[in-house]
Amino acid sequence: MKEKETEKLYNSISNIDSRYIESALSYNAKASRRVRHALIALAAAILALFLMGAGFAAVVYGDSIQSWFGHYWKVITGQAMSEGQTAIIERLSQSIGMSQTIDDVTVTVDSATIGKNNLFILLKVKGLQHKNNVEYDFGDVTLNLAPEPAQNQNSVAAYGIRHREWDGDGTALILMEYSYTSSLDSKSGTRPINITLTLTDLLQCGNNETVIEGEWRFDFSLDRGEAIQATRLPDTEVMAFNSGKNEAVPVMIRNVELSSTGFNFQYDYQHGTLSIEDGIQIVLKSGKVVGESGGSGTVMEDGTTLNCSHQWQFPINLNDVSAIKIGEVMIPVPLENIS
């Protein structure tokens, strides 16, 4: 792949649709509560499924979410996945293969990958007439989970599009991500998650012309039985921004946990005046760096501690990780603690 193409894809995958989940990524406690109370309204606010008309991709992305992640792993790192990396994604991914057709347009919920505080769903859409500079959108999108992971008042949850692309055969590929942060200590359940995904009316963007009227509805379950790699890291001082003083100040992050799908920690947020703004990155042993896809924080029951959860762009084999980087601070990852 040419250097400019690689840079373009890297930039797009690192900054995808942040506007759709912006309200859920606030470290302000009041904002977090507003988001939690408005979870139902998120479906209307996050009309996230755009089918881009940017020309067919030369690369065929494969027939599953595992192939999708494998492609972008190579884009970012310049290398094929190791056996361990492939095994992690395989272990956390499940085939769904549910399709519905309305007026010759078939939407398929192809496969999913489930993490500790997030999940990815790969959609495929066939039958759209591809035209340059034409984009498509669904008039309404809802994603309901049961049991709802973010159940208590100060929890936040959001969903939207991480990436979208045209495959070589004219299939529109759409990667959805759902993520959440709880004001309780982060714990992974083992019960299956029952999901209802509803897509209503296909529109042409710009003029909002209805291309197809109808509802694609999918009910499916995802198993959470597979253990996710995780390790505890030491309490570490990093830099945060104090909005009251308009300056960077040191802050100690505690209860730090790195997992193959995300990064969790807590800190004293001083009544909402502190926010950790530097991006969180994984440093691989190969020297390559993989950034986060986003994060959120919500105040815990003590009223002063912020519980934060950040997600990786795809599951990571922790045995291939040398450190976590927050701003200029490097936190080594010891292999012997990975479980």
Buried (B, 14 or more C-beta within 10 A) or exposed (E): EEEEEBEEBBEBBBEBBEEBBEBBBBBBBEBBBBBBEEBEEBBEEBBBBBBBBEEBBEBEBBBBBBBBBBBBBBBBBEEEBBEEBBEBBEBBBBEBEBBBEBEEBBBBBBBBBBBBBBBBBBBBBBBBEEEEEBBBBBBBBBBBBEEEBBEEEBBBBBBBBBBBBBBEEEBBBBBBBBBBBBBBEBEBEEEBBEBEBBBBBBBBBEEEEEBBEBEBBBEBEBEBEEEBBBBEBEEBEBBBBBBEEEEEEEBEBEBBBBBBBBBBBBBBBBEBBBBBEBBBBBBBEEEBBBBBBBBBBBBBEEEEBBBBBBBBBBBBBBBBBBBBBBBEBBBEBEEEEBE
